[in-house]
Amino acid sequence: MIRLHVTIQGRVQGVGYRYFVIQTAQKLGITGWVRNCANRDVESEAQGSENLVEEFLKQIKTGHPWARIDRIVKETITAQAGEKNFELRY
């Protein structure tokens, strides 16, 4: 079980990108959250098996038709026990 904190930079606000991230996480069984940042980036934490989290990163980088991903900054952080869902945060 791993947990990553990711910051997604590019054209990721105003195109439905957070909802795409939520759908992708739910499809893969990833837990965590996603939210917009004031600087127009999107921030997320994703937790699951290493293979599923890597697949999640791959899909959020290439899968949304209207987003443009310039850079994803990722950091491994401590996994959280008891988390059951992937949610939208404000």
C-alpha positions in Angstrom: 0.0 0.0 0.0 1.4 3.4 -1.0 0.1 6.9 -0.9 1.2 9.7 -3.2 0.7 13.5 -2.9 0.6 14.9 -6.5 0.4 18.3 -7.9 -0.9 18.5 -11.5 0.2 21.6 -13.5 -1.2 22.7 -16.8 -4.7 23.5 -18.1 -6.5 21.5 -15.4 -9.2 23.9 -14.1 -12.4 24.7 -15.8 -12.4 21.6 -18.0 -13.9 19.0 -15.6 -10.6 17.6 -14.7 -11.3 17.0 -11.0 -14.3 14.9 -11.8 -12.3 12.9 -14.3 -9.7 12.2 -11.5 -12.5 11.1 -9.2 -14.0 8.7 -11.8 -10.6 7.3 -12.6 -9.8 6.7 -8.9 -13.2 5.1 -8.2 -12.8 2.8 -11.3 -9.4 1.6 -10.0 -10.4 1.4 -6.3 -8.0 4.2 -5.3 -8.7 6.2 -2.1 -7.8 9.8 -1.4 -9.0 13.2 -2.5 -8.6 15.9 -5.2 -9.0 19.7 -5.1 -8.2 22.9 -7.0 -5.4 25.1 -5.9 -5.5 28.9 -6.0 -2.6 29.0 -8.5 -4.7 27.0 -11.0 -3.0 23.7 -10.3 -4.9 20.6 -9.1 -3.7 18.8 -6.0 -4.5 15.2 -5.0 -3.6 12.3 -2.7 -4.0 8.8 -4.0 -3.6 5.6 -2.0 -3.7 1.9 -3.1 -1.4 -0.8 -4.3 1.7 0.4 -6.1 0.5 -1.0 -9.4 -2.9 0.7 -9.2 -1.5 4.0 -8.1 1.0 3.9 -11.0 -2.0 3.2 -13.4 -3.9 6.0 -11.8 -1.0 8.4 -12.5 -0.8 7.2 -16.1 -4.5 7.7 -16.7 -4.7 11.2 -15.1 -1.8 12.3 -17.1 -3.1 11.2 -20.5 -6.8 10.4 -20.3 -8.7 13.7 -20.1 -9.5 15.1 -23.6 -9.7 18.8 -22.7 -6.9 19.0 -20.1 -3.3 19.7 -20.9 -0.9 18.3 -18.4 2.5 20.1 -18.3 3.9 18.5 -15.2 3.0 16.2 -12.4 5.0 16.5 -9.2 4.7 13.5 -6.9 5.8 12.7 -3.4 5.4 9.5 -1.5 3.8 10.1 1.9 2.5 8.0 4.8 -0.5 5.8 4.0 -3.7 6.4 6.0 -5.6 3.6 7.7 -9.4 3.4 7.4 -9.9 5.6 4.3 -12.7 4.2 2.2 -13.4 6.7 -0.6 -11.9 9.1 -3.1 -13.5 12.5 -2.5 -13.6 16.1 -3.8 -12.2 18.6 -1.4 -12.7 22.4 -1.5 
